[in-house]
Amino acid sequence: MPGGTAECFRRVNGGFTMKKTSLVIMAAGIGSRYGKGIKQLAAVGPKNQIIMDYSIKDALDAGFNKIVFIIRKDIEEEFHRVIGGRIGKYAEVAYAFQEMSDLPEGFSVPEGRVKPWGTGQAVLCARNIVHEPFAVINADDYYGKEAYRKVHDYLVQEREEDGVQHICMAGFILGNTLSENGGVTRGICRLSDGCLSGVDETKNIFKTKDGAQVRKEDGTTITLDPGNLVSMNMWGFTPAFMEMLEEGFTEFLQNAGEEMQKKEFLVPVLVDQLIKAGRIKVDVLKSRDQWFGVTYQEDRASVVEAFRQLTDQGKYPEEFFA
């Protein structure tokens, strides 16, 4: 069975049918740190595969059967040419477009706003497309196979109603997620009995010979435990979470005030708020896989080499999704 568990099938009219589960890929980011070009579409595999090819293959192998791309309108043509058209041969594909003007009634884009509203609004853009349990990932991150299997199996499990919404998050080991070429932002997780109790968004985390450290603007540093679990924006949600996103986005806009021009509505921040309010429970599914991605232009060479090694090890065929 594709998901590795009998729970991914449900009985219908005496037979069995596979539960619908979607992979939502956030690919609307501007990618300003990467430089020229659309970083999500940079070739990294031996047959010019992009990172999303590997993410989608891992997701389909784990049991997901619908792919939703969240993109900008201005990259639609190139996006479809590079990946969307190919993936449509292997799975159901849908598109959602992240637009700054996609706002709740009564709100408008403030003068001077130039960037999208963040990952929370990105996921919310798919509210009319996604009506089944779904995972969310970044387009330019490679997460490894383990996380997809764990998230999918979690999403297809049946749970008793207890008044709290149950979601999950793939937790990655901090030391496995750092760039050799500059600082990164990571959501450092606080855990209680295997569940998320909070996420601390931490900027300017640098890899060091001894592990990791935060470098502050005043020149001081804070040493971090490289074994800490971090959020890499890989979540497993129920369809009902869309309602929480809508509610949260409206509250965000109401409270943004003078920061309306630049503040972002982020999934980890909303999750943190909902945990504190006792409205959700987030199970953290630990992944031991090595994360890598193209945060900086200089990252690309090491990512290309990493995929070559994974191919040589037999973890991926040299050519797929042709």
C-alpha positions as CSV (number, residue, x, y, z in Angstrom):
1,M,0.0,0.0,0.0
2,P,1.4,3.4,-1.0
3,G,1.2,4.9,2.5
4,G,2.6,1.9,4.3
5,T,-0.5,1.6,6.5
6,A,-3.9,0.1,6.1
7,E,-5.4,3.3,7.6
8,C,-4.9,5.1,4.3
9,F,-7.8,3.1,2.8
10,R,-11.5,3.3,3.8
11,R,-14.3,1.0,3.0
12,V,-16.8,2.2,0.4
13,N,-19.7,0.0,-0.9
14,G,-18.0,-3.2,0.2
15,G,-14.7,-2.3,-1.4
16,F,-11.8,0.0,-0.5
17,T,-10.8,3.4,-1.8
18,M,-7.7,5.4,-0.9
19,K,-8.3,8.4,1.3
20,K,-7.6,11.7,-0.4
21,T,-4.6,13.6,1.1
22,S,-3.0,16.6,-0.4
23,L,0.5,18.0,-0.4
24,V,0.3,21.8,-0.5
25,I,3.6,23.4,-1.7
26,M,4.2,27.0,-1.0
27,A,6.1,28.3,-4.0
28,A,5.1,32.0,-4.2
29,G,8.2,33.3,-2.3
30,I,10.1,36.1,-3.9
31,G,13.4,34.5,-3.0
32,S,15.3,37.8,-2.6
33,R,18.3,36.2,-0.9
34,Y,18.9,33.9,-3.8
35,G,19.4,36.5,-6.4
36,K,18.2,36.5,-10.0
37,G,16.0,33.7,-11.3
38,I,13.2,31.8,-9.6
39,K,15.0,29.7,-7.0
40,Q,12.2,27.2,-6.7
41,L,12.8,26.2,-10.3
42,A,16.6,25.8,-10.3
43,A,17.7,22.4,-11.6
44,V,19.6,20.3,-9.0
45,G,19.1,16.6,-10.0
46,P,21.1,14.5,-12.5
47,K,18.4,14.9,-15.1
48,N,17.6,18.5,-14.3
49,Q,15.1,17.7,-11.6
50,I,14.2,20.5,-9.2
51,I,13.8,20.2,-5.4
52,M,10.0,19.9,-5.8
53,D,10.4,16.8,-8.0
54,Y,12.0,15.0,-5.1
55,S,9.5,16.4,-2.6
56,I,6.5,15.3,-4.8
57,K,8.0,11.8,-5.4
58,D,8.5,11.3,-1.7
59,A,5.0,12.5,-1.0
60,L,3.4,10.2,-3.6
61,D,5.5,7.3,-2.4
62,A,4.2,8.0,1.2
63,G,0.5,7.9,0.0
64,F,-0.4,11.5,-0.8
65,N,-2.4,11.7,-4.0
66,K,-3.1,15.3,-4.7
67,I,-0.6,18.1,-5.3
68,V,-1.5,21.8,-4.8
69,F,0.9,24.5,-5.9
70,I,0.6,27.9,-4.3
71,I,2.3,30.3,-6.7
72,R,2.2,33.9,-8.0
73,K,0.4,34.7,-11.2
74,D,3.5,36.1,-12.8
75,I,5.4,32.8,-12.6
76,E,2.4,30.6,-13.7
77,E,3.6,30.0,-17.3
78,E,7.2,29.2,-16.4
79,F,6.1,27.1,-13.4
80,H,3.7,25.0,-15.5
81,R,6.5,24.5,-18.1
82,V,9.1,23.4,-15.6
83,I,7.1,21.2,-13.3
84,G,3.3,21.5,-13.3
85,G,2.8,20.0,-16.7
86,R,4.9,17.0,-15.9
87,I,3.4,16.2,-12.5
88,G,-0.1,16.3,-13.9
89,K,0.7,13.0,-15.6
90,Y,1.2,11.3,-12.2
91,A,-1.2,12.9,-9.8
92,E,-4.1,15.3,-9.5
93,V,-2.7,18.8,-9.6
94,A,-4.3,22.1,-8.6
95,Y,-3.1,25.7,-8.4
96,A,-3.8,28.5,-6.0
97,F,-2.5,32.0,-6.4
98,Q,-1.1,34.1,-3.6
99,E,-2.2,37.7,-4.2
100,M,-1.7,40.6,-1.8
101,S,-5.3,41.7,-2.6
102,D,-6.7,38.4,-1.4
103,L,-7.9,39.9,1.9
104,P,-11.0,39.5,4.2
105,E,-13.9,41.9,3.5
106,G,-13.2,45.3,4.9
107,F,-9.4,45.3,4.3
108,S,-7.3,46.6,1.5
109,V,-3.6,46.5,0.6
110,P,-1.9,49.4,2.4
111,E,0.2,51.9,0.4
112,G,3.8,50.8,0.2
113,R,3.1,47.0,0.7
114,V,5.3,45.1,-1.8
115,K,5.6,41.6,-0.3
116,P,3.0,38.8,0.1
117,W,1.4,38.5,3.5
118,G,3.4,35.4,4.6
119,T,3.0,31.6,4.9
120,G,-0.4,31.8,6.7
121,Q,-2.0,33.7,3.9
122,A,-0.3,31.4,1.4
123,V,-2.0,28.3,2.8
124,L,-5.2,30.2,3.1
125,C,-5.2,30.9,-0.6
126,A,-5.9,27.2,-1.1
127,R,-9.1,27.2,1.0
128,N,-11.4,26.6,-2.0
129,I,-9.2,23.8,-3.3
130,V,-8.2,21.7,-0.3
131,H,-11.1,19.9,1.4
132,E,-9.1,16.9,2.8
133,P,-6.3,16.3,5.3
134,F,-3.1,18.0,3.9
135,A,0.5,18.6,4.5
136,V,2.3,21.9,3.9
137,I,5.9,22.3,2.8
138,N,8.2,25.0,1.3
139,A,9.0,24.6,-2.4
140,D,12.8,25.1,-1.9
141,D,13.3,22.6,1.0
142,Y,14.3,19.0,0.7
143,Y,12.8,17.2,3.8
144,G,13.7,13.5,3.2
145,K,11.5,10.5,3.0
146,E,10.9,9.8,6.7
147,A,8.9,12.9,7.4
148,Y,6.4,12.4,4.5
149,R,5.7,8.8,5.7
150,K,5.1,10.0,9.3
151,V,3.0,13.0,8.4
152,H,0.8,11.0,5.9
153,D,0.2,8.1,8.4
154,Y,-0.7,10.6,11.0
155,L,-3.2,12.4,8.8
156,V,-5.1,9.2,7.8
157,Q,-5.6,8.0,11.4
158,E,-9.0,8.2,12.9
159,R,-9.3,10.2,16.1
160,E,-12.1,10.6,18.6
161,E,-13.6,14.1,19.0
162,D,-12.3,15.7,22.2
163,G,-12.9,19.3,21.5
164,V,-9.3,20.0,20.5
165,Q,-8.0,20.0,16.9
166,H,-5.2,17.6,16.4
167,I,-2.5,18.5,13.9
168,C,1.1,17.5,13.5
169,M,4.5,18.9,12.6
170,A,7.7,17.3,11.3
171,G,10.5,18.2,13.7
172,F,14.0,18.3,12.3
173,I,17.3,18.2,14.1
174,L,18.7,21.8,14.1
175,G,22.2,20.6,13.2
176,N,20.7,18.9,10.1
177,T,19.2,22.1,8.8
178,L,21.9,24.7,8.7
179,S,23.5,26.4,5.6
180,E,27.2,26.5,5.0
181,N,26.8,29.9,3.4
182,G,25.0,32.2,5.8
183,G,22.5,32.7,8.6
184,V,19.0,31.1,8.5
185,T,15.8,31.5,10.4
186,R,14.4,28.5,12.2
187,G,11.4,27.9,14.5
188,I,13.0,26.3,17.6
189,C,10.5,24.0,19.2
190,R,9.5,23.7,22.9
191,L,8.1,20.3,23.7
192,S,6.0,18.8,26.5
193,D,5.3,15.0,26.4
194,G,6.1,14.8,22.7
195,C,3.8,17.7,21.8
196,L,4.6,21.2,20.8
197,S,4.2,23.7,23.6
198,G,5.6,26.6,21.6
199,V,7.8,27.8,18.6
200,D,10.5,30.4,19.0
201,E,11.2,32.0,15.6
202,T,14.9,32.6,15.7
203,K,16.8,34.6,13.1
204,N,20.5,34.6,12.1
205,I,21.4,31.1,13.2
206,F,24.8,30.2,11.8
207,K,26.6,26.9,11.6
208,T,29.8,26.7,13.6
209,K,32.5,24.1,14.1
210,D,30.9,23.2,17.5
211,G,27.3,23.3,16.4
212,A,25.2,26.5,16.0
213,Q,24.9,30.0,17.3
214,V,22.6,33.0,17.0
215,R,24.4,36.2,16.0
216,K,22.7,39.3,17.2
217,E,22.9,42.8,15.7
218,D,24.8,44.1,18.7
219,G,27.6,41.6,18.0
220,T,26.7,39.2,20.8
221,T,26.1,35.5,20.2
222,I,24.0,32.8,21.8
223,T,25.1,29.1,21.6
224,L,22.3,26.7,20.6
225,D,22.1,23.0,21.1
226,P,22.4,21.4,17.5
227,G,20.2,18.6,18.8
228,N,17.2,20.9,19.3
229,L,14.2,20.1,17.1
230,V,13.1,22.9,14.7
231,S,10.1,23.6,12.5
232,M,10.9,23.7,8.8
233,N,7.4,24.6,7.9
234,M,6.3,21.0,7.3
235,W,2.9,20.6,8.9
236,G,0.0,18.2,8.8
237,F,-3.4,19.9,9.0
238,T,-7.1,18.9,8.9
239,P,-9.5,20.8,6.6
240,A,-10.9,22.6,9.7
241,F,-7.6,24.3,10.2
242,M,-8.5,26.6,7.2
243,E,-11.2,28.1,9.4
244,M,-8.6,28.9,12.1
245,L,-6.4,30.5,9.4
246,E,-9.2,32.7,8.2
247,E,-10.0,33.8,11.8
248,G,-6.3,34.3,12.5
249,F,-5.7,36.3,9.4
250,T,-8.5,38.7,10.2
251,E,-7.2,39.2,13.7
252,F,-3.7,39.7,12.3
253,L,-4.9,42.5,10.0
254,Q,-6.9,44.1,12.8
255,N,-3.9,44.2,15.1
256,A,-1.1,45.0,12.5
257,G,-1.3,48.7,13.1
258,E,1.7,50.7,11.8
259,E,3.4,47.4,10.8
260,M,0.8,46.8,8.1
261,Q,3.2,47.6,5.3
262,K,5.7,44.8,6.2
263,K,4.5,42.5,8.9
264,E,3.8,38.8,7.8
265,F,1.1,36.4,8.9
266,L,3.1,33.2,9.6
267,V,1.9,29.7,10.2
268,P,4.3,29.0,13.2
269,V,3.2,32.2,14.9
270,L,-0.5,31.3,14.5
271,V,0.2,27.7,15.7
272,D,1.9,29.1,18.8
273,Q,-1.1,31.3,19.6
274,L,-3.5,28.5,19.1
275,I,-1.5,26.2,21.4
276,K,-1.5,28.8,24.1
277,A,-5.2,29.3,23.7
278,G,-5.7,25.5,24.2
279,R,-7.5,25.1,20.8
280,I,-5.0,22.7,19.1
281,K,-2.7,19.9,20.0
282,V,0.4,19.5,17.8
283,D,2.1,16.1,17.8
284,V,5.8,16.5,16.8
285,L,7.0,13.7,14.5
286,K,10.8,13.6,14.7
287,S,12.7,13.2,11.5
288,R,16.4,12.2,11.4
289,D,16.8,13.0,7.7
290,Q,19.2,15.6,6.5
291,W,17.4,18.7,5.4
292,F,18.9,20.9,2.7
293,G,17.7,23.7,0.5
294,V,18.7,26.6,-1.7
295,T,18.5,29.5,0.7
296,Y,21.5,31.3,-1.0
297,Q,22.9,31.1,-4.5
298,E,26.0,29.5,-3.1
299,D,24.0,26.6,-1.7
300,R,23.1,25.2,-5.1
301,A,26.5,23.4,-5.7
302,S,26.2,21.5,-2.4
303,V,22.6,20.6,-3.1
304,V,23.4,19.3,-6.6
305,E,26.1,17.1,-5.0
306,A,23.7,15.9,-2.3
307,F,21.2,14.7,-4.9
308,R,23.9,13.0,-6.9
309,Q,24.9,11.1,-3.8
310,L,21.3,10.1,-3.0
311,T,21.0,8.9,-6.6
312,D,24.2,6.9,-6.4
313,Q,23.0,5.3,-3.1
314,G,19.9,4.1,-4.9
315,K,17.4,6.2,-2.9
316,Y,16.2,7.8,-6.1
317,P,16.2,6.7,-9.8
318,E,18.3,8.9,-12.0
319,E,15.2,9.9,-14.0
320,F,11.6,10.2,-12.9
321,F,8.6,12.5,-13.7
322,A,10.0,12.8,-17.2
